[in-house]
């Protein structure tokens, strides 16, 4: 991406004061990207998002969902049921961003064999043990 292509209305993601920086951080951070990807199949309750994003604490998930909601990427709907339920869903703003995150995840999966091979080669080189053909 060139700096010119990252500019919209005079703003640039490369400018530390640009609002897009915090949105980019929220959407593509460790938990934000996984939460957005989990919501691509439809609305989910908090516990369902937590199960989908395995390994996240309740506190971190709550903070992540609050940030995504404050950026307008997801909606939060309180349902008047007993017990009360809250559902999270992608908004019109969040849908194209989540779809691109899923595309990125797909690209990573496609390249994963090559990535693993590279990581093993690097690890072997750093440990001083050369990698022999067929060892990977």
Secondary structure as the mmCIF struct_conf table of DSSP 4:
data_model
#
loop_
_struct_conf.conf_type_id
_struct_conf.id
_struct_conf.beg_label_comp_id
_struct_conf.beg_label_asym_id
_struct_conf.beg_label_seq_id
_struct_conf.end_label_comp_id
_struct_conf.end_label_asym_id
_struct_conf.end_label_seq_id
TURN_TY1_P TURN_TY1_P1 UNK A 3 UNK A 6
STRN STRN1 UNK A 7 UNK A 8
TURN_TY1_P TURN_TY1_P2 UNK A 9 UNK A 10
STRN STRN2 UNK A 11 UNK A 12
TURN_TY1_P TURN_TY1_P3 UNK A 13 UNK A 14
BEND BEND1 UNK A 15 UNK A 15
TURN_TY1_P TURN_TY1_P4 UNK A 16 UNK A 17
HELX_RH_AL_P HELX_RH_AL_P1 UNK A 19 UNK A 28
BEND BEND2 UNK A 29 UNK A 29
HELX_RH_AL_P HELX_RH_AL_P2 UNK A 30 UNK A 38
HELX_RH_3T_P HELX_RH_3T_P1 UNK A 39 UNK A 41
BEND BEND3 UNK A 42 UNK A 42
STRN STRN3 UNK A 44 UNK A 45
HELX_RH_AL_P HELX_RH_AL_P3 UNK A 46 UNK A 52
BEND BEND4 UNK A 53 UNK A 53
TURN_TY1_P TURN_TY1_P5 UNK A 54 UNK A 55
HELX_RH_AL_P HELX_RH_AL_P4 UNK A 58 UNK A 70
TURN_TY1_P TURN_TY1_P6 UNK A 71 UNK A 72
BEND BEND5 UNK A 73 UNK A 73
STRN STRN4 UNK A 74 UNK A 79
BEND BEND6 UNK A 82 UNK A 83
STRN STRN5 UNK A 85 UNK A 90
HELX_RH_AL_P HELX_RH_AL_P5 UNK A 92 UNK A 127
TURN_TY1_P TURN_TY1_P7 UNK A 128 UNK A 128
HELX_LH_PP_P HELX_LH_PP_P1 UNK A 130 UNK A 132
TURN_TY1_P TURN_TY1_P8 UNK A 133 UNK A 134
#
